Amino acid sequence: GTWSPALNNTTTTTYTFTPTAGQCATTTTLTITVNPTPVLTVSCGVSTASSVTFNWNSIADATSYSYSYSVDGGPAVTGSLSNATTTFTINSLAAGQNVSITITPVGSLCGQPATSNCVSSNCPTPIVDTVGNISACSNATISAINFTSPSAGVTFTWTNTNTLIGLGTSGVGNIPSFTAANVATQQVATIAVTANDGACSGPSMFFTITVNPNVTPTFAAVSPICSGATLSSLPTTSTNGINGTWSPALNNTTTTIYTFTPTAG
């Protein structure tokens, strides 16, 4: 006998068998099921200067996925992922490295492997412009510290090694104005600032904030004089090394209380 229609390997089809005449046989049918071939597509996800991520669509009858990847044509790295996994990140890369990966749907009747190539970001390193060291007295107001960078579109993060100056341990963006702590001894904090452009982070820029305790100037007592007698000029440097000025002007005719004002800084 003969079969009809012609074989078709792209769709489920019912075929009819027609016996050759003279055999006293009847026709019969046979259905061949052709499952559609699921298409696995692997694409690049987020890439940074040190990692690439691959994404793919789920294959319904896959029991798991196997992977094989190489970096810049190097030796293959293989492994297995659960059937619920549709993303995979490869870390510890250098900027600009090419990663080629093949994902295979394990256990799928018709699913086929798929390959993709992704490149880790090769971006210029963002930097932070230098900020000079800062010194302030206890309880003084320290102005906001605004960070800048020659790199466009960056964000800044900073850390502080010494919260005793009156500033928190870390932050994002600029450092707002704050009041220096009232300290009994000098406190020095190192501030580290890093710029990030969304793909790459640059080297940290460092500066210090020093908070000094307030010191009371001391002077030797001035002996009493008679009205109109010569009154020597008052020293402009205290016995503990603080420079400044006196007010009001000296008066040798009446008892006067004089105020010493330390030089700023």
C-alpha positions as CSV (number, residue, x, y, z in Angstrom):
1,G,0.0,0.0,0.0
2,T,0.9,3.7,0.1
3,W,0.7,6.5,2.5
4,S,-0.7,10.0,2.0
5,P,-0.1,12.9,2.3
6,A,3.7,13.3,2.0
7,L,5.6,13.2,5.3
8,N,5.8,16.6,7.1
9,N,8.3,17.1,9.9
10,T,7.1,20.5,10.9
11,T,3.5,19.9,12.1
12,T,1.4,17.1,13.6
13,T,-0.3,15.2,10.7
14,T,-2.7,12.3,10.3
15,Y,-1.5,10.0,7.5
16,T,-3.7,7.5,5.6
17,F,-2.6,4.1,4.5
18,T,-4.3,2.8,1.3
19,P,-3.8,-0.9,0.6
20,T,-2.9,-2.0,-2.9
21,A,-6.0,-3.3,-4.7
22,G,-6.9,-7.0,-4.5
23,Q,-5.8,-7.5,-0.9
24,C,-9.3,-7.3,0.6
25,A,-7.8,-4.7,3.1
26,T,-9.3,-1.5,4.2
27,T,-7.6,1.9,4.7
28,T,-6.2,2.9,8.1
29,T,-4.7,6.1,9.6
30,L,-1.7,7.0,11.7
31,T,-1.1,10.3,13.4
32,I,2.4,11.5,14.0
33,T,2.8,14.2,16.6
34,V,5.4,16.8,15.9
35,N,6.2,19.0,18.9
36,P,7.1,22.6,18.1
37,T,10.8,23.4,18.6
38,P,11.2,25.8,21.5
39,V,13.6,28.6,20.7
40,L,16.1,29.4,23.4
41,T,17.4,33.0,23.2
42,V,20.4,34.1,25.4
43,S,21.0,37.8,25.7
44,C,23.2,40.3,27.5
45,G,21.9,41.8,30.7
46,V,23.7,44.3,32.9
47,S,27.4,44.6,32.4
48,T,29.9,46.3,34.7
49,A,33.7,46.7,34.6
50,S,34.0,43.5,36.5
51,S,31.0,41.4,35.6
52,V,28.5,40.4,32.8
53,T,25.0,39.0,33.2
54,F,23.3,36.7,30.7
55,N,19.5,36.3,30.5
56,W,17.4,33.7,28.6
57,N,13.8,32.6,28.2
58,S,12.5,29.5,30.0
59,I,12.1,26.3,28.1
60,A,9.0,24.5,29.5
61,D,10.2,20.9,29.5
62,A,13.8,21.5,30.5
63,T,14.7,19.8,33.8
64,S,17.8,22.0,34.2
65,Y,20.3,24.1,32.2
66,S,23.9,23.5,31.7
67,Y,26.4,26.2,30.8
68,S,29.8,26.5,29.3
69,Y,31.6,29.8,29.1
70,S,35.0,31.2,28.3
71,V,36.6,34.5,28.8
72,D,38.6,36.0,25.9
73,G,38.8,32.5,24.4
74,G,40.3,31.0,27.4
75,P,39.5,27.6,29.0
76,A,35.9,26.6,29.3
77,V,34.1,26.8,32.6
78,T,31.1,24.5,33.0
79,G,28.3,24.0,35.4
80,S,24.6,23.3,35.9
81,L,21.7,25.5,36.9
82,S,18.1,24.7,38.1
83,N,15.3,24.8,35.6
84,A,13.9,27.8,37.5
85,T,17.0,29.8,36.7
86,T,17.0,32.2,33.7
87,T,19.9,34.5,34.5
88,F,23.6,34.0,35.2
89,T,26.3,36.5,36.3
90,I,30.0,36.0,35.7
91,N,32.2,38.0,38.1
92,S,35.9,38.8,38.7
93,L,36.4,40.2,35.1
94,A,38.6,43.0,33.9
95,A,37.1,45.9,32.0
96,G,36.6,45.1,28.3
97,Q,36.8,41.3,28.5
98,N,34.6,39.2,26.1
99,V,32.6,36.3,27.6
100,S,31.1,33.7,25.3
101,I,28.5,31.4,26.9
102,T,26.4,28.4,25.6
103,I,23.3,27.5,27.5
104,T,21.8,24.0,27.0
105,P,18.3,23.1,28.1
106,V,18.8,19.6,29.7
107,G,15.9,17.1,29.4
108,S,14.1,19.1,26.7
109,L,12.8,16.9,23.9
110,C,13.3,19.5,21.2
111,G,15.2,22.4,22.9
112,Q,18.5,23.3,21.4
113,P,21.6,25.0,22.9
114,A,22.1,28.8,22.3
115,T,25.2,30.9,22.5
116,S,25.7,34.6,23.3
117,N,28.7,37.0,23.7
118,C,28.8,39.8,26.2
119,V,31.6,42.3,27.0
120,S,32.3,43.8,30.4
121,S,32.1,47.6,30.5
122,N,35.3,49.4,29.3
123,C,34.6,52.8,30.8
124,P,37.0,55.6,31.8
125,T,37.6,55.6,35.5
126,P,35.6,58.4,37.2
127,I,37.7,60.5,39.7
128,V,36.9,63.0,42.5
129,D,38.5,66.4,42.4
130,T,40.8,67.1,45.4
131,V,39.4,68.6,48.6
132,G,41.9,70.3,50.9
133,N,42.3,69.3,54.6
134,I,39.9,71.1,57.0
135,S,40.6,72.3,60.5
136,A,38.0,73.7,62.9
137,C,37.5,74.4,66.6
138,S,35.1,72.6,68.9
139,N,31.5,73.7,68.4
140,A,32.4,75.5,65.2
141,T,30.2,75.2,62.1
142,I,31.9,73.4,59.3
143,S,30.5,74.5,55.9
144,A,29.0,71.9,53.5
145,I,31.7,70.1,51.5
146,N,30.6,69.8,47.8
147,F,32.4,67.2,45.6
148,T,33.1,67.6,41.9
149,S,34.5,65.5,39.1
150,P,35.6,66.0,35.6
151,S,33.6,62.9,34.7
152,A,30.0,63.6,33.8
153,G,27.0,62.0,35.5
154,V,28.8,60.6,38.5
155,T,27.5,60.0,42.1
156,F,29.6,60.2,45.2
157,T,29.9,58.1,48.3
158,W,32.0,58.9,51.3
159,T,33.2,57.3,54.5
160,N,34.5,58.8,57.8
161,T,37.0,57.0,60.1
162,N,36.3,59.1,63.2
163,T,32.7,60.0,64.2
164,L,34.1,61.9,67.3
165,I,34.4,65.0,65.1
166,G,30.6,65.2,64.9
167,L,30.1,63.5,61.5
168,G,28.5,60.2,60.7
169,T,30.3,57.1,59.4
170,S,29.2,57.3,55.7
171,G,26.9,59.0,53.2
172,V,25.9,59.5,49.6
173,G,26.4,62.8,47.8
174,N,28.0,65.9,49.4
175,I,28.7,66.3,53.1
176,P,26.2,68.7,54.5
177,S,27.2,71.5,56.9
178,F,27.6,70.2,60.5
179,T,28.6,71.4,63.9
180,A,32.0,70.2,65.1
181,A,31.8,68.2,68.3
182,N,33.0,69.7,71.6
183,V,36.2,67.7,72.0
184,A,38.6,67.6,75.0
185,T,41.5,66.4,72.8
186,Q,42.3,66.9,69.1
187,Q,40.3,64.6,66.8
188,V,41.3,63.8,63.3
189,A,39.1,62.0,60.8
190,T,40.1,60.7,57.3
191,I,37.3,61.1,54.7
192,A,37.4,58.8,51.7
193,V,35.3,59.8,48.7
194,T,34.6,57.6,45.6
195,A,32.9,58.5,42.3
196,N,30.7,56.1,40.4
197,D,29.2,56.5,37.0
198,G,26.8,53.6,37.2
199,A,29.2,51.1,35.6
200,C,32.6,51.9,37.1
201,S,33.9,53.2,40.4
202,G,37.1,55.2,40.6
203,P,39.8,55.4,43.2
204,S,39.1,57.0,46.5
205,M,40.1,60.6,47.2
206,F,41.2,61.3,50.8
207,F,41.3,64.4,53.0
208,T,41.2,65.0,56.7
209,I,38.9,67.0,59.0
210,T,40.6,68.0,62.3
211,V,38.6,69.3,65.3
212,N,40.7,71.0,68.0
213,P,39.6,71.6,71.6
214,N,39.0,75.2,72.6
215,V,41.9,76.6,74.7
216,T,41.7,79.5,77.2
217,P,44.7,81.9,76.7
218,T,46.6,82.5,79.9
219,F,48.7,85.6,80.9
220,A,50.8,86.7,83.8
221,A,49.0,89.1,86.2
222,V,49.7,92.8,85.8
223,S,50.7,94.6,89.0
224,P,48.6,97.6,90.1
225,I,49.9,101.1,89.1
226,C,49.2,104.5,90.3
227,S,46.9,106.7,88.3
228,G,48.8,108.3,85.5
229,A,51.8,106.0,85.8
230,T,53.3,104.3,82.8
231,L,51.3,101.2,81.7
232,S,53.3,98.8,79.6
233,S,51.7,97.3,76.5
234,L,49.9,94.0,77.1
235,P,51.5,90.9,75.4
236,T,49.9,89.8,72.1
237,T,50.9,86.2,72.7
238,S,49.6,84.3,75.7
239,T,51.9,82.1,77.9
240,N,50.3,79.1,76.2
241,G,51.1,80.3,72.7
242,I,47.9,81.9,71.5
243,N,48.2,85.1,69.4
244,G,45.6,87.9,69.5
245,T,44.6,91.4,70.3
246,W,43.4,93.4,73.4
247,S,40.5,95.8,73.7
248,P,39.8,98.5,74.7
249,A,42.8,100.7,74.4
250,L,45.0,100.9,77.5
251,N,43.9,103.4,80.1
252,N,46.4,104.4,82.9
253,T,43.8,106.5,84.8
254,T,41.2,104.0,85.8
255,T,40.8,100.4,86.6
256,T,39.8,98.6,83.4
257,I,38.9,95.1,82.4
258,Y,40.6,94.2,79.1
259,T,39.4,91.5,76.7
260,F,41.9,89.3,74.7
261,T,40.5,88.1,71.3
262,P,42.5,85.3,69.7
263,T,43.4,85.6,66.1
264,A,41.1,83.6,63.9
265,G,42.2,80.1,62.9
